[in-house]
């Protein structure tokens, strides 16, 4: 009889240890994902307030300065303040496609820029001042692709679903942990 009590106690200790481990893991995961998504949301809103857009570099036209999947921070700017050598983002077609290239010439009278990707052999031609989105202020290499996936409008339902599943999963887990603790 005494041996069964020891075995039962050992089993309870193992269950308690595993429960505490899973509780720590679930708390960490919840905190990590909540913080991750909160930083992105607050960051985007905060940057928008200061006239910034965050964009992913999708081509190698500006390598090595801007490798593919670099996250660039582009700030709204008056065309008159842009100088040769600045890297600007501009609309290149009716579809609203954006490009981020270096200004190599300015014609203030005609209100046009001539831009060129650092890795390109030819310039982009004339870019109207009206098509300028802004000037690149800073960059973070290698995270643009992840950022683009997370913030793409077509992915919002998936991201919201993942967040809801995490929250529901953590709620269920914590409820189960409380039930197990109360049965000890």
N, C-alpha and C positions, 0 to 999 in steps of 0.2 A: 504494500500500500504506500509506503514511504517513497519508494522508487517512482511510482506513478505521479506523486505530487511533485517530485523533482523534475521529471520529464515534462509535466504540464507547466511548471514554472519556467523551464528552459524554453518551451514552445512560446509561452507568453512573452518572454524577453526577446526572442527572435522576432516575433510579430511586432512587438513594440519598437524594436530597433529598425525593422524594415519600414514600418509606418512613419517613424520619425525621419528616416532617410527620404522617403517619397514626399513627405510633407516639405522638407527642405528643398528638394528638387522642384516641386510644384510652385513653391513660393518664389524661388529664384527665377523660374521660367516666366511666371506671371509678371514679376517685377521687371525682368529684362524686356519682354515684349511690350508691356505697357509703356515703359520708359522710352523704348525705341520708337514706337509709333507716336508717342506724345512729343518727343523731340522733333520728329519730322513735321508734325502738324503745327506746332508752335513756331518752329523755324520757318516754315513756308509762310505763315501769316505774318510773322515779324519781318521777314525779308521783303514781302510784298508792300508792307507799310513804308519801307525805305526805298521803294522803287526797283527792287531786285527781282529777277527771274532766275530760276535754276534750270539749266538745260544740260542734256547729255550730248557729248560729241559722238556722232555716229559714223563718221568717215575719217580717213587718215589725211585729209587735205591740209591740216595744220600741224602735222607731225614734224619734228619731235616735240614742239612746244605744247601741243594739245593732242595727246594720243587718244585713240578710240576709247570710249567709256570714261572720259574725264568729265567730271561734273563742273560746269562753269557757272559762275555767278555774274549775271549781266545786269547792269544798272541802267535805268532810263537816263538818257542824256539829250540835251539839245544838240542838234547837228552842228551848230556853230562852235560848240566847245570841243568837238572831235578833231584830233590832230593826226597827221601822217604818222604811221607806226602803231596807232591804236588798233586793238583787235575789237571789231564790232560785230554784233549780230543783226541781221537784216532779213527781211522777207524777200524771197527770190522769185515767187510766182503767185498766180491767183489762188492756188490751193493753200497758201499760207506757209509753205515750206520755209524753214529758217536755215541760214548759213552763218557761220562765224569765221570771218576772215580778217586779214590785216589791211588797213587803209594804206594804199601806196600813192594815191594822188587825190587832191581835192580841187574841185572847181566851184568856188563859192558863187560865182555869177550864175551858173546853170543849176546850182544846188544839187550837185552830184558828187559821189565818191567813186573812185576806182579802187576795187579791192582785189586781193589775191590770196589764195591759200598758200601758206609757206611751202608746202610740198608740191604745189601745182606748177606747171610750166607756163600757163597763161593766166592773164587776169580775168576777172569776172565781168568786165565791161562796166558800164555806167550803172551805179546804184543811186536811185533817187533818195534825197534826204528824208522824204516821207516814208520810206520803207525801213528806216533804221529803228530797231527795237532798243538798242542800248550798247554800252561799252562793257567789255569784259573787265571785271575788277579783280577777281581771283578765281582759283581753280582747285579742285581736289581730284587727283588722278585715281582711276580704277573703280570708283564707286558710282559713276554716272549711270551705268546699265542697271544696277540694282535700284537706284533711285527712280529711274524711268519706269521700271516694272511696278514699283510700289505706288507711284503717283499717277500712273496712266489712268485716265477716266474709265477706259474699258475694263480695268482691273479692280475698280472700286468695289463691285459686288463681291469679288473673291476675297479681297483684303478684309472687308467688313465681316464676311462669313468666317474667316479664320479668327478674327478677333472675338466674335461671338462664341465660336466653338471653344476657344481658349478660356473665355470667361465661364461658360457653362461647365466645361470640363473641370476647371479649378473649383467651382462651387460644388459640383458633385463629389470631387475628391475630398474637399475639406469636410463636407457633410459625412462622408464615409469614415474619415479619420475620427471625427467626433463620436460617431456611433461605436466604432471599435474601441476608442478610449473609454467610453461609458460602460462597455461590457466587461472591461477588465476589473 
